[in-house]
Amino acid sequence: MTSIRRFLRSEDGPTAVEYAVMLALIVATCMSAVSALVANTQSSYNYSAGEINNAISSASSSS
């Protein structure tokens, strides 16, 4: 507990506020990256599902 108090009182290097801002930026970047990844994955799965459905329908209609 005393090390936390000493850290918060110290004025050397980045302050706790600066650490919080950096953490918020890192979290925001990670969230946007994951969001983009989810969108791309969903698009890929939807395309694959459509192709599989097309293959099944064309196979069943040609029988």
CHARMM-style PDB file with segment names, atoms N, HN, CA, C and O in Angstrom:
ATOM      1  N   MET     1       0.830  -1.198   0.000  1.00  0.00      PROA
ATOM      2  CA  MET     1       0.000   0.000   0.000  1.00  0.00      PROA
ATOM      3  C   MET     1       0.870   1.256   0.000  1.00  0.00      PROA
ATOM      4  O   MET     1       0.539   2.245  -0.653  1.00  0.00      PROA
ATOM      5  N   THR     2       1.972   1.213   0.726  1.00  0.00      PROA
ATOM      6  HN  THR     2       2.241   0.409   1.256  1.00  0.00      PROA
ATOM      7  CA  THR     2       2.829   2.395   0.759  1.00  0.00      PROA
ATOM      8  C   THR     2       3.501   2.628  -0.590  1.00  0.00      PROA
ATOM      9  O   THR     2       3.781   3.770  -0.954  1.00  0.00      PROA
ATOM     10  N   SER     3       3.760   1.556  -1.330  1.00  0.00      PROA
ATOM     11  HN  SER     3       3.532   0.628  -1.034  1.00  0.00      PROA
ATOM     12  CA  SER     3       4.379   1.748  -2.650  1.00  0.00      PROA
ATOM     13  C   SER     3       3.412   2.434  -3.605  1.00  0.00      PROA
ATOM     14  O   SER     3       3.834   3.206  -4.466  1.00  0.00      PROA
ATOM     15  N   ILE     4       2.118   2.160  -3.460  1.00  0.00      PROA
ATOM     16  HN  ILE     4       1.776   1.533  -2.760  1.00  0.00      PROA
ATOM     17  CA  ILE     4       1.121   2.830  -4.295  1.00  0.00      PROA
ATOM     18  C   ILE     4       1.059   4.306  -3.944  1.00  0.00      PROA
ATOM     19  O   ILE     4       1.003   5.155  -4.834  1.00  0.00      PROA
ATOM     20  N   ARG     5       1.068   4.618  -2.661  1.00  0.00      PROA
ATOM     21  HN  ARG     5       1.113   3.928  -1.938  1.00  0.00      PROA
ATOM     22  CA  ARG     5       1.049   6.023  -2.245  1.00  0.00      PROA
ATOM     23  C   ARG     5       2.299   6.741  -2.733  1.00  0.00      PROA
ATOM     24  O   ARG     5       2.228   7.872  -3.215  1.00  0.00      PROA
ATOM     25  N   ARG     6       3.445   6.076  -2.606  1.00  0.00      PROA
ATOM     26  HN  ARG     6       3.503   5.158  -2.215  1.00  0.00      PROA
ATOM     27  CA  ARG     6       4.695   6.683  -3.055  1.00  0.00      PROA
ATOM     28  C   ARG     6       4.651   6.909  -4.566  1.00  0.00      PROA
ATOM     29  O   ARG     6       5.116   7.940  -5.052  1.00  0.00      PROA
ATOM     30  N   PHE     7       4.096   5.951  -5.310  1.00  0.00      PROA
ATOM     31  HN  PHE     7       3.719   5.113  -4.915  1.00  0.00      PROA
ATOM     32  CA  PHE     7       3.977   6.087  -6.760  1.00  0.00      PROA
ATOM     33  C   PHE     7       3.089   7.271  -7.119  1.00  0.00      PROA
ATOM     34  O   PHE     7       3.420   8.042  -8.020  1.00  0.00      PROA
ATOM     35  N   LEU     8       1.962   7.423  -6.421  1.00  0.00      PROA
ATOM     36  HN  LEU     8       1.694   6.796  -5.689  1.00  0.00      PROA
ATOM     37  CA  LEU     8       1.040   8.514  -6.733  1.00  0.00      PROA
ATOM     38  C   LEU     8       1.612   9.877  -6.348  1.00  0.00      PROA
ATOM     39  O   LEU     8       1.299  10.882  -6.986  1.00  0.00      PROA
ATOM     40  N   ARG     9       2.449   9.917  -5.310  1.00  0.00      PROA
ATOM     41  HN  ARG     9       2.703   9.100  -4.792  1.00  0.00      PROA
ATOM     42  CA  ARG     9       3.039  11.185  -4.881  1.00  0.00      PROA
ATOM     43  C   ARG     9       4.248  11.571  -5.732  1.00  0.00      PROA
ATOM     44  O   ARG     9       4.552  12.757  -5.867  1.00  0.00      PROA
ATOM     45  N   SER    10       4.920  10.613  -6.292  1.00  0.00      PROA
ATOM     46  HN  SER    10       4.673   9.650  -6.182  1.00  0.00      PROA
ATOM     47  CA  SER    10       6.142  10.891  -7.044  1.00  0.00      PROA
ATOM     48  C   SER    10       5.831  11.699  -8.289  1.00  0.00      PROA
ATOM     49  O   SER    10       4.820  11.472  -8.953  1.00  0.00      PROA
ATOM     50  N   GLU    11       6.696  12.634  -8.598  1.00  0.00      PROA
ATOM     51  HN  GLU    11       7.518  12.819  -8.058  1.00  0.00      PROA
ATOM     52  CA  GLU    11       6.502  13.460  -9.784  1.00  0.00      PROA
ATOM     53  C   GLU    11       7.525  13.114 -10.847  1.00  0.00      PROA
ATOM     54  O   GLU    11       7.651  13.833 -11.838  1.00  0.00      PROA
ATOM     55  N   ASP    12       8.244  12.046 -10.665  1.00  0.00      PROA
ATOM     56  HN  ASP    12       8.141  11.462  -9.860  1.00  0.00      PROA
ATOM     57  CA  ASP    12       9.227  11.604 -11.654  1.00  0.00      PROA
ATOM     58  C   ASP    12       8.536  10.783 -12.724  1.00  0.00      PROA
ATOM     59  O   ASP    12       7.711   9.922 -12.417  1.00  0.00      PROA
ATOM     60  N   GLY    13       8.865  11.045 -13.968  1.00  0.00      PROA
ATOM     61  HN  GLY    13       9.534  11.745 -14.217  1.00  0.00      PROA
ATOM     62  CA  GLY    13       8.316  10.262 -15.067  1.00  0.00      PROA
ATOM     63  C   GLY    13       6.824  10.487 -15.239  1.00  0.00      PROA
ATOM     64  O   GLY    13       6.264  11.451 -14.717  1.00  0.00      PROA
ATOM     65  N   PRO    14       6.190   9.589 -15.975  1.00  0.00      PROA
ATOM     66  CA  PRO    14       4.750   9.739 -16.252  1.00  0.00      PROA
ATOM     67  C   PRO    14       3.922   9.639 -14.974  1.00  0.00      PROA
ATOM     68  O   PRO    14       4.230   8.849 -14.080  1.00  0.00      PROA
ATOM     69  N   THR    15       2.909  10.419 -14.903  1.00  0.00      PROA
ATOM     70  HN  THR    15       2.658  11.060 -15.629  1.00  0.00      PROA
ATOM     71  CA  THR    15       2.033  10.388 -13.740  1.00  0.00      PROA
ATOM     72  C   THR    15       0.947   9.349 -13.946  1.00  0.00      PROA
ATOM     73  O   THR    15       0.814   8.773 -15.026  1.00  0.00      PROA
ATOM     74  N   ALA    16       0.178   9.120 -12.906  1.00  0.00      PROA
ATOM     75  HN  ALA    16       0.286   9.588 -12.029  1.00  0.00      PROA
ATOM     76  CA  ALA    16      -0.901   8.140 -12.982  1.00  0.00      PROA
ATOM     77  C   ALA    16      -1.936   8.550 -14.030  1.00  0.00      PROA
ATOM     78  O   ALA    16      -2.528   7.694 -14.688  1.00  0.00      PROA
ATOM     79  N   VAL    17      -2.153   9.841 -14.183  1.00  0.00      PROA
ATOM     80  HN  VAL    17      -1.672  10.536 -13.649  1.00  0.00      PROA
ATOM     81  CA  VAL    17      -3.108  10.314 -15.185  1.00  0.00      PROA
ATOM     82  C   VAL    17      -2.617   9.983 -16.584  1.00  0.00      PROA
ATOM     83  O   VAL    17      -3.396   9.564 -17.440  1.00  0.00      PROA
ATOM     84  N   GLU    18      -1.342  10.170 -16.811  1.00  0.00      PROA
ATOM     85  HN  GLU    18      -0.709  10.510 -16.116  1.00  0.00      PROA
ATOM     86  CA  GLU    18      -0.785   9.837 -18.120  1.00  0.00      PROA
ATOM     87  C   GLU    18      -0.872   8.335 -18.389  1.00  0.00      PROA
ATOM     88  O   GLU    18      -1.146   7.920 -19.515  1.00  0.00      PROA
ATOM     89  N   TYR    19      -0.642   7.529 -17.371  1.00  0.00      PROA
ATOM     90  HN  TYR    19      -0.419   7.866 -16.456  1.00  0.00      PROA
ATOM     91  CA  TYR    19      -0.805   6.087 -17.524  1.00  0.00      PROA
ATOM     92  C   TYR    19      -2.255   5.745 -17.865  1.00  0.00      PROA
ATOM     93  O   TYR    19      -2.504   4.885 -18.710  1.00  0.00      PROA
ATOM     94  N   ALA    20      -3.199   6.403 -17.223  1.00  0.00      PROA
ATOM     95  HN  ALA    20      -2.996   7.101 -16.536  1.00  0.00      PROA
ATOM     96  CA  ALA    20      -4.617   6.143 -17.498  1.00  0.00      PROA
ATOM     97  C   ALA    20      -4.973   6.520 -18.931  1.00  0.00      PROA
ATOM     98  O   ALA    20      -5.729   5.806 -19.590  1.00  0.00      PROA
ATOM     99  N   VAL    21      -4.434   7.636 -19.418  1.00  0.00      PROA
ATOM    100  HN  VAL    21      -3.820   8.216 -18.883  1.00  0.00      PROA
ATOM    101  CA  VAL    21      -4.700   8.060 -20.797  1.00  0.00      PROA
ATOM    102  C   VAL    21      -4.097   7.057 -21.776  1.00  0.00      PROA
ATOM    103  O   VAL    21      -4.742   6.682 -22.755  1.00  0.00      PROA
ATOM    104  N   MET    22      -2.869   6.622 -21.518  1.00  0.00      PROA
ATOM    105  HN  MET    22      -2.345   6.927 -20.723  1.00  0.00      PROA
ATOM    106  CA  MET    22      -2.242   5.624 -22.392  1.00  0.00      PROA
ATOM    107  C   MET    22      -3.034   4.325 -22.394  1.00  0.00      PROA
ATOM    108  O   MET    22      -3.241   3.723 -23.448  1.00  0.00      PROA
ATOM    109  N   LEU    23      -3.474   3.895 -21.225  1.00  0.00      PROA
ATOM    110  HN  LEU    23      -3.305   4.384 -20.370  1.00  0.00      PROA
ATOM    111  CA  LEU    23      -4.260   2.671 -21.134  1.00  0.00      PROA
ATOM    112  C   LEU    23      -5.571   2.806 -21.901  1.00  0.00      PROA
ATOM    113  O   LEU    23      -5.984   1.873 -22.590  1.00  0.00      PROA
ATOM    114  N   ALA    24      -6.223   3.953 -21.787  1.00  0.00      PROA
ATOM    115  HN  ALA    24      -5.887   4.711 -21.227  1.00  0.00      PROA
ATOM    116  CA  ALA    24      -7.477   4.177 -22.503  1.00  0.00      PROA
ATOM    117  C   ALA    24      -7.252   4.130 -24.019  1.00  0.00      PROA
ATOM    118  O   ALA    24      -8.073   3.572 -24.747  1.00  0.00      PROA
ATOM    119  N   LEU    25      -6.161   4.705 -24.491  1.00  0.00      PROA
ATOM    120  HN  LEU    25      -5.494   5.158 -23.899  1.00  0.00      PROA
ATOM    121  CA  LEU    25      -5.858   4.664 -25.923  1.00  0.00      PROA
ATOM    122  C   LEU    25      -5.556   3.242 -26.392  1.00  0.00      PROA
ATOM    123  O   LEU    25      -5.974   2.838 -27.477  1.00  0.00      PROA
ATOM    124  N   ILE    26      -4.840   2.499 -25.585  1.00  0.00      PROA
ATOM    125  HN  ILE    26      -4.500   2.827 -24.704  1.00  0.00      PROA
ATOM    126  CA  ILE    26      -4.538   1.110 -25.937  1.00  0.00      PROA
ATOM    127  C   ILE    26      -5.813   0.284 -25.981  1.00  0.00      PROA
ATOM    128  O   ILE    26      -6.000  -0.516 -26.897  1.00  0.00      PROA
ATOM    129  N   VAL    27      -6.680   0.466 -25.014  1.00  0.00      PROA
ATOM    130  HN  VAL    27      -6.528   1.117 -24.269  1.00  0.00      PROA
ATOM    131  CA  VAL    27      -7.945  -0.280 -24.980  1.00  0.00      PROA
ATOM    132  C   VAL    27      -8.812   0.090 -26.179  1.00  0.00      PROA
ATOM    133  O   VAL    27      -9.406  -0.788 -26.805  1.00  0.00      PROA
ATOM    134  N   ALA    28      -8.892   1.374 -26.505  1.00  0.00      PROA
ATOM    135  HN  ALA    28      -8.409   2.087 -25.997  1.00  0.00      PROA
ATOM    136  CA  ALA    28      -9.694   1.812 -27.656  1.00  0.00      PROA
ATOM    137  C   ALA    28      -9.152   1.225 -28.955  1.00  0.00      PROA
ATOM    138  O   ALA    28      -9.925   0.814 -29.820  1.00  0.00      PROA
ATOM    139  N   THR    29      -7.836   1.184 -29.094  1.00  0.00      PROA
ATOM    140  HN  THR    29      -7.208   1.518 -28.391  1.00  0.00      PROA
ATOM    141  CA  THR    29      -7.225   0.603 -30.286  1.00  0.00      PROA
ATOM    142  C   THR    29      -7.516  -0.883 -30.387  1.00  0.00      PROA
ATOM    143  O   THR    29      -7.846  -1.387 -31.461  1.00  0.00      PROA
ATOM    144  N   CYS    30      -7.396  -1.580 -29.276  1.00  0.00      PROA
ATOM    145  HN  CYS    30      -7.128  -1.171 -28.404  1.00  0.00      PROA
ATOM    146  CA  CYS    30      -7.691  -3.021 -29.260  1.00  0.00      PROA
ATOM    147  C   CYS    30      -9.151  -3.288 -29.589  1.00  0.00      PROA
ATOM    148  O   CYS    30      -9.461  -4.222 -30.328  1.00  0.00      PROA
ATOM    149  N   MET    31     -10.041  -2.483 -29.050  1.00  0.00      PROA
ATOM    150  HN  MET    31      -9.789  -1.725 -28.449  1.00  0.00      PROA
ATOM    151  CA  MET    31     -11.469  -2.685 -29.318  1.00  0.00      PROA
ATOM    152  C   MET    31     -11.794  -2.449 -30.787  1.00  0.00      PROA
ATOM    153  O   MET    31     -12.588  -3.189 -31.367  1.00  0.00      PROA
ATOM    154  N   SER    32     -11.197  -1.435 -31.395  1.00  0.00      PROA
ATOM    155  HN  SER    32     -10.551  -0.833 -30.924  1.00  0.00      PROA
ATOM    156  CA  SER    32     -11.475  -1.193 -32.805  1.00  0.00      PROA
ATOM    157  C   SER    32     -10.870  -2.288 -33.677  1.00  0.00      PROA
ATOM    158  O   SER    32     -11.455  -2.653 -34.697  1.00  0.00      PROA
ATOM    159  N   ALA    33      -9.720  -2.813 -33.299  1.00  0.00      PROA
ATOM    160  HN  ALA    33      -9.244  -2.516 -32.470  1.00  0.00      PROA
ATOM    161  CA  ALA    33      -9.118  -3.908 -34.057  1.00  0.00      PROA
ATOM    162  C   ALA    33      -9.963  -5.166 -33.972  1.00  0.00      PROA
ATOM    163  O   ALA    33     -10.164  -5.849 -34.977  1.00  0.00      PROA
ATOM    164  N   VAL    34     -10.455  -5.477 -32.789  1.00  0.00      PROA
ATOM    165  HN  VAL    34     -10.291  -4.922 -31.973  1.00  0.00      PROA
ATOM    166  CA  VAL    34     -11.304  -6.653 -32.620  1.00  0.00      PROA
ATOM    167  C   VAL    34     -12.614  -6.465 -33.376  1.00  0.00      PROA
ATOM    168  O   VAL    34     -13.121  -7.416 -33.972  1.00  0.00      PROA
ATOM    169  N   SER    35     -13.160  -5.280 -33.361  1.00  0.00      PROA
ATOM    170  HN  SER    35     -12.748  -4.508 -32.876  1.00  0.00      PROA
ATOM    171  CA  SER    35     -14.395  -5.005 -34.090  1.00  0.00      PROA
ATOM    172  C   SER    35     -14.209  -5.225 -35.583  1.00  0.00      PROA
ATOM    173  O   SER    35     -15.070  -5.816 -36.235  1.00  0.00      PROA
ATOM    174  N   ALA    36     -13.099  -4.757 -36.127  1.00  0.00      PROA
ATOM    175  HN  ALA    36     -12.400  -4.277 -35.598  1.00  0.00      PROA
ATOM    176  CA  ALA    36     -12.813  -4.955 -37.554  1.00  0.00      PROA
ATOM    177  C   ALA    36     -12.624  -6.434 -37.861  1.00  0.00      PROA
ATOM    178  O   ALA    36     -13.078  -6.922 -38.896  1.00  0.00      PROA
ATOM    179  N   LEU    37     -11.961  -7.138 -36.971  1.00  0.00      PROA
ATOM    180  HN  LEU    37     -11.591  -6.742 -36.131  1.00  0.00      PROA
ATOM    181  CA  LEU    37     -11.745  -8.573 -37.162  1.00  0.00      PROA
ATOM    182  C   LEU    37     -13.070  -9.330 -37.146  1.00  0.00      PROA
ATOM    183  O   LEU    37     -13.276 -10.242 -37.947  1.00  0.00      PROA
ATOM    184  N   VAL    38     -13.962  -8.955 -36.241  1.00  0.00      PROA
ATOM    185  HN  VAL    38     -13.794  -8.214 -35.591  1.00  0.00      PROA
ATOM    186  CA  VAL    38     -15.276  -9.598 -36.162  1.00  0.00      PROA
ATOM    187  C   VAL    38     -16.059  -9.358 -37.454  1.00  0.00      PROA
ATOM    188  O   VAL    38     -16.685 -10.281 -37.977  1.00  0.00      PROA
ATOM    189  N   ALA    39     -16.030  -8.149 -37.963  1.00  0.00      PROA
ATOM    190  HN  ALA    39     -15.521  -7.400 -37.538  1.00  0.00      PROA
ATOM    191  CA  ALA    39     -16.754  -7.834 -39.193  1.00  0.00      PROA
ATOM    192  C   ALA    39     -16.221  -8.652 -40.365  1.00  0.00      PROA
ATOM    193  O   ALA    39     -16.997  -9.186 -41.157  1.00  0.00      PROA
ATOM    194  N   ASN    40     -14.904  -8.750 -40.475  1.00  0.00      PROA
ATOM    195  HN  ASN    40     -14.273  -8.316 -39.832  1.00  0.00      PROA
ATOM    196  CA  ASN    40     -14.311  -9.527 -41.560  1.00  0.00      PROA
ATOM    197  C   ASN    40     -14.619 -11.011 -41.418  1.00  0.00      PROA
ATOM    198  O   ASN    40     -14.891 -11.685 -42.412  1.00  0.00      PROA
ATOM    199  N   THR    41     -14.580 -11.521 -40.209  1.00  0.00      PROA
ATOM    200  HN  THR    41     -14.359 -10.974 -39.402  1.00  0.00      PROA
ATOM    201  CA  THR    41     -14.874 -12.936 -39.977  1.00  0.00      PROA
ATOM    202  C   THR    41     -16.327 -13.235 -40.291  1.00  0.00      PROA
ATOM    203  O   THR    41     -16.630 -14.258 -40.905  1.00  0.00      PROA
ATOM    204  N   GLN    42     -17.221 -12.363 -39.882  1.00  0.00      PROA
ATOM    205  HN  GLN    42     -16.974 -11.532 -39.383  1.00  0.00      PROA
ATOM    206  CA  GLN    42     -18.641 -12.553 -40.153  1.00  0.00      PROA
ATOM    207  C   GLN    42     -18.903 -12.554 -41.661  1.00  0.00      PROA
ATOM    208  O   GLN    42     -19.672 -13.374 -42.163  1.00  0.00      PROA
ATOM    209  N   SER    43     -18.267 -11.644 -42.368  1.00  0.00      PROA
ATOM    210  HN  SER    43     -17.643 -10.978 -41.960  1.00  0.00      PROA
ATOM    211  CA  SER    43     -18.422 -11.583 -43.817  1.00  0.00      PROA
ATOM    212  C   SER    43     -17.923 -12.871 -44.467  1.00  0.00      PROA
ATOM    213  O   SER    43     -18.552 -13.393 -45.387  1.00  0.00      PROA
ATOM    214  N   SER    44     -16.816 -13.366 -43.995  1.00  0.00      PROA
ATOM    215  HN  SER    44     -16.306 -12.941 -43.248  1.00  0.00      PROA
ATOM    216  CA  SER    44     -16.255 -14.604 -44.541  1.00  0.00      PROA
ATOM    217  C   SER    44     -17.169 -15.794 -44.284  1.00  0.00      PROA
ATOM    218  O   SER    44     -17.385 -16.614 -45.175  1.00  0.00      PROA
ATOM    219  N   TYR    45     -17.705 -15.893 -43.075  1.00  0.00      PROA
ATOM    220  HN  TYR    45     -17.529 -15.226 -42.350  1.00  0.00      PROA
ATOM    221  CA  TYR    45     -18.625 -16.990 -42.749  1.00  0.00      PROA
ATOM    222  C   TYR    45     -19.904 -16.891 -43.580  1.00  0.00      PROA
ATOM    223  O   TYR    45     -20.410 -17.906 -44.059  1.00  0.00      PROA
ATOM    224  N   ASN    46     -20.425 -15.692 -43.753  1.00  0.00      PROA
ATOM    225  HN  ASN    46     -20.014 -14.867 -43.364  1.00  0.00      PROA
ATOM    226  CA  ASN    46     -21.637 -15.523 -44.561  1.00  0.00      PROA
ATOM    227  C   ASN    46     -21.394 -15.929 -46.010  1.00  0.00      PROA
ATOM    228  O   ASN    46     -22.242 -16.577 -46.623  1.00  0.00      PROA
ATOM    229  N   TYR    47     -20.235 -15.550 -46.564  1.00  0.00      PROA
ATOM    230  HN  TYR    47     -19.546 -15.023 -46.066  1.00  0.00      PROA
ATOM    231  CA  TYR    47     -19.899 -15.938 -47.931  1.00  0.00      PROA
ATOM    232  C   TYR    47     -19.801 -17.460 -48.042  1.00  0.00      PROA
ATOM    233  O   TYR    47     -20.338 -18.055 -48.976  1.00  0.00      PROA
ATOM    234  N   SER    48     -19.118 -18.080 -47.091  1.00  0.00      PROA
ATOM    235  HN  SER    48     -18.682 -17.597 -46.332  1.00  0.00      PROA
ATOM    236  CA  SER    48     -18.970 -19.544 -47.110  1.00  0.00      PROA
ATOM    237  C   SER    48     -20.318 -20.236 -46.994  1.00  0.00      PROA
ATOM    238  O   SER    48     -20.578 -21.212 -47.696  1.00  0.00      PROA
ATOM    239  N   ALA    49     -21.171 -19.741 -46.119  1.00  0.00      PROA
ATOM    240  HN  ALA    49     -20.960 -18.947 -45.548  1.00  0.00      PROA
ATOM    241  CA  ALA    49     -22.499 -20.336 -45.955  1.00  0.00      PROA
ATOM    242  C   ALA    49     -23.308 -20.222 -47.242  1.00  0.00      PROA
ATOM    243  O   ALA    49     -24.002 -21.165 -47.623  1.00  0.00      PROA
ATOM    244  N   GLY    50     -23.226 -19.095 -47.904  1.00  0.00      PROA
ATOM    245  HN  GLY    50     -22.662 -18.329 -47.594  1.00  0.00      PROA
ATOM    246  CA  GLY    50     -23.937 -18.912 -49.171  1.00  0.00      PROA
ATOM    247  C   GLY    50     -23.434 -19.868 -50.239  1.00  0.00      PROA
ATOM    248  O   GLY    50     -24.229 -20.445 -50.981  1.00  0.00      PROA
ATOM    249  N   GLU    51     -22.134 -20.040 -50.322  1.00  0.00      PROA
ATOM    250  HN  GLU    51     -21.488 -19.571 -49.720  1.00  0.00      PROA
ATOM    251  CA  GLU    51     -21.557 -20.955 -51.312  1.00  0.00      PROA
ATOM    252  C   GLU    51     -21.952 -22.405 -51.019  1.00  0.00      PROA
ATOM    253  O   GLU    51     -22.242 -23.170 -51.939  1.00  0.00      PROA
ATOM    254  N   ILE    52     -21.964 -22.776 -49.757  1.00  0.00      PROA
ATOM    255  HN  ILE    52     -21.729 -22.155 -49.009  1.00  0.00      PROA
ATOM    256  CA  ILE    52     -22.374 -24.139 -49.390  1.00  0.00      PROA
ATOM    257  C   ILE    52     -23.839 -24.352 -49.733  1.00  0.00      PROA
ATOM    258  O   ILE    52     -24.204 -25.392 -50.281  1.00  0.00      PROA
ATOM    259  N   ASN    53     -24.678 -23.377 -49.416  1.00  0.00      PROA
ATOM    260  HN  ASN    53     -24.381 -22.532 -48.970  1.00  0.00      PROA
ATOM    261  CA  ASN    53     -26.117 -23.489 -49.758  1.00  0.00      PROA
ATOM    262  C   ASN    53     -26.315 -23.590 -51.270  1.00  0.00      PROA
ATOM    263  O   ASN    53     -27.143 -24.376 -51.731  1.00  0.00      PROA
ATOM    264  N   ASN    54     -25.563 -22.804 -52.048  1.00  0.00      PROA
ATOM    265  HN  ASN    54     -24.890 -22.166 -51.674  1.00  0.00      PROA
ATOM    266  CA  ASN    54     -25.655 -22.877 -53.510  1.00  0.00      PROA
ATOM    267  C   ASN    54     -25.236 -24.259 -54.005  1.00  0.00      PROA
ATOM    268  O   ASN    54     -25.879 -24.823 -54.890  1.00  0.00      PROA
ATOM    269  N   ALA    55     -24.170 -24.801 -53.444  1.00  0.00      PROA
ATOM    270  HN  ALA    55     -23.648 -24.343 -52.725  1.00  0.00      PROA
ATOM    271  CA  ALA    55     -23.695 -26.117 -53.858  1.00  0.00      PROA
ATOM    272  C   ALA    55     -24.719 -27.198 -53.533  1.00  0.00      PROA
ATOM    273  O   ALA    55     -24.950 -28.104 -54.334  1.00  0.00      PROA
ATOM    274  N   ILE    56     -25.337 -27.099 -52.342  1.00  0.00      PROA
ATOM    275  HN  ILE    56     -25.149 -26.363 -51.691  1.00  0.00      PROA
ATOM    276  CA  ILE    56     -26.351 -28.100 -51.949  1.00  0.00      PROA
ATOM    277  C   ILE    56     -27.565 -27.979 -52.852  1.00  0.00      PROA
ATOM    278  O   ILE    56     -28.102 -28.992 -53.298  1.00  0.00      PROA
ATOM    279  N   SER    57     -28.018 -26.735 -53.135  1.00  0.00      PROA
ATOM    280  HN  SER    57     -27.581 -25.912 -52.773  1.00  0.00      PROA
ATOM    281  CA  SER    57     -29.225 -26.591 -53.976  1.00  0.00      PROA
ATOM    282  C   SER    57     -28.954 -27.057 -55.402  1.00  0.00      PROA
ATOM    283  O   SER    57     -29.820 -27.680 -56.016  1.00  0.00      PROA
ATOM    284  N   SER    58     -27.784 -26.772 -55.934  1.00  0.00      PROA
ATOM    285  HN  SER    58     -27.081 -26.265 -55.435  1.00  0.00      PROA
ATOM    286  CA  SER    58     -27.525 -27.212 -57.301  1.00  0.00      PROA
ATOM    287  C   SER    58     -27.334 -28.724 -57.361  1.00  0.00      PROA
ATOM    288  O   SER    58     -27.669 -29.343 -58.371  1.00  0.00      PROA
ATOM    289  N   ALA    59     -26.811 -29.324 -56.317  1.00  0.00      PROA
ATOM    290  HN  ALA    59     -26.539 -28.822 -55.496  1.00  0.00      PROA
ATOM    291  CA  ALA    59     -26.649 -30.788 -56.296  1.00  0.00      PROA
ATOM    292  C   ALA    59     -27.999 -31.483 -56.167  1.00  0.00      PROA
ATOM    293  O   ALA    59     -28.222 -32.527 -56.779  1.00  0.00      PROA
ATOM    294  N   SER    60     -28.898 -30.911 -55.375  1.00  0.00      PROA
ATOM    295  HN  SER    60     -28.718 -30.062 -54.878  1.00  0.00      PROA
ATOM    296  CA  SER    60     -30.210 -31.555 -55.187  1.00  0.00      PROA
ATOM    297  C   SER    60     -31.127 -31.325 -56.383  1.00  0.00      PROA
ATOM    298  O   SER    60     -31.999 -32.154 -56.643  1.00  0.00      PROA
ATOM    299  N   SER    61     -30.959 -30.225 -57.121  1.00  0.00      PROA
ATOM    300  HN  SER    61     -30.251 -29.551 -56.909  1.00  0.00      PROA
ATOM    301  CA  SER    61     -31.809 -29.972 -58.287  1.00  0.00      PROA
ATOM    302  C   SER    61     -31.344 -30.747 -59.508  1.00  0.00      PROA
ATOM    303  O   SER    61     -32.143 -30.987 -60.413  1.00  0.00      PROA
ATOM    304  N   SER    62     -30.080 -31.146 -59.564  1.00  0.00      PROA
ATOM    305  HN  SER    62     -29.431 -30.952 -58.829  1.00  0.00      PROA
ATOM    306  CA  SER    62     -29.584 -31.911 -60.705  1.00  0.00      PROA
ATOM    307  C   SER    62     -29.802 -33.405 -60.535  1.00  0.00      PROA
ATOM    308  O   SER    62     -29.575 -34.161 -61.479  1.00  0.00      PROA
ATOM    309  N   SER    63     -30.240 -33.859 -59.352  1.00  0.00      PROA
ATOM    310  HN  SER    63     -30.426 -33.244 -58.585  1.00  0.00      PROA
ATOM    311  CA  SER    63     -30.434 -35.295 -59.130  1.00  0.00      PROA
ATOM    312  C   SER    63     -31.696 -35.806 -59.750  1.00  0.00      PROA
ATOM    313  OT1 SER    63     -31.997 -36.995 -59.648  1.00  0.00      PROA
TER     314      SER     63
END
